[in-house]
Amino acid sequence: MRLNDKYRPGKFKDIVGQEMVSEILKKQVISNKLAQAYLFEGRAGSGKTTSARILAKAINCTSPINGEPCGHCDSCSAIQDGTSPDVIEIDAASNGGVDNIRAIKENMMYSPSISKYKVYIIDECHMLTTSASNAFLKILEEPPKYGKFILCTTDADKMLITILSRCQKYKFKNISVNDIKKQLMLISKSEGYMPDTLDNIVDIISKVSKGAMRDAVSILEQLISSNITSLKEVISILGISSNARIFKLLGNLNRRDSASSMETFFKALEDGTDETKFCTGLIDALRALLIIKSGASTNLIEMSKKDIFGLTKFSELIETKEIIGLLEIFQDAFNNLKNAMSKNLIIEIAIMKAIEFMKSQNKNCITENISNETKEIKKTETKKETKDNSLTEEEINALKMKKLTKTIKERQLVLENKVRNVADKKEGRAKDAYSKLADAIKSSGFTKQQNSDVIVIIAHTSFKDILEKAISNKSLNKMINDCFIIDGINYTVKLD
Ligand SMILES: [Zn+2]
């Protein structure tokens, strides 16, 4: 049995992500105030047909419980098995001709044989031909009392207004990444599929299935049946890019590092990522950054909580206008991908354009946003002022500078110690490299740039060389990247 069938909800309460619709439908069943026709609109895989079947069961159930079908009576069992003569499903995509609708009209003349209502569930209802739509409208205009229609569609705009106006409409939301993730975890566990990478795998599936539970479960089934457990294989099968690669590229772009940016893209291709999916992944991440920057609710972002957390941290390092610029560049690239001879070339050009654009945004060298410190100083300043009005402006400025210098020195010491601690645990050349770096940090000056909220490193002459060597060393690279945001020839201290 396919997982989608095995785990298909049989009750309203088991439908994931459509709680509002389920509640209203249950109330209608309880009060027996049913509409003649329902329209369920939403993305494929969002639960429309499943809800339609549950509704058909609930209204025909001989002993419903709080608006839910009992699942055991003759009617429930027959509908569940797909053998009920009174609940008929039609796919308008393949059976949407006028003859199919005429058959419905004929069949509607006979009252239901085992149930209270005769229910037609019409999938992809917008695919009915024009003459079929008109014939169907006739049925809706004079339906028998026992006749009910549940129309499901992904595109209600393509339907006749006269049909729409006869339906009670329900909009099915895209199911959130977290809801999909929860369900996939549940299924994985009950199927005994528990690789160490499960959390990451489920994360990726939830993201690529874009609000469609059915797609998500199908992908999971594919992995389970082939016993695929490595993240790399999953990424390759799906042709997608892991968020880790996308986030890495964003970091590299923000550092104006063209070589690393290109390498990140090449690595994604090696993973088996498809260029179009890589591009949409990048656009999704940039859009998420914009939402975070705007201060709007992160519920609008279709990503896992972990990824949203990572992007929120990153959003502090990049300017809104830079995000918008990057979005424009990659949106253009996306539009060009369709007709491109060489898709990777389009992305490569976009990456280089993005680097040029970021460079033109002349972020002032070694920058670190220290607005927090400034805020804190302002707070102290206000306190002082209320306590003692006699402080002159000069004294306040001196106080500000003193506090700031102290903060910078503290941070410098933390960084130096951080590197030195690692040096202590290393041996040979690595130990030497770390120690040199710690020395360089110690002997560098960190100061506030005039009239702006940035910290500048007055690097001692060998600082740059040492840092560059450290970056090219594989084992040091991660450590350095944790400490610095390297931006062309400039360095930002990354401390938290
Ligand atoms: Zn029942």
Residues whose N, C-alpha, C, O or C-beta is under 5 A from the ligand:
A	BS01	ZN	C61 T62 S63 P69 C70 G71 H72 C73 C76
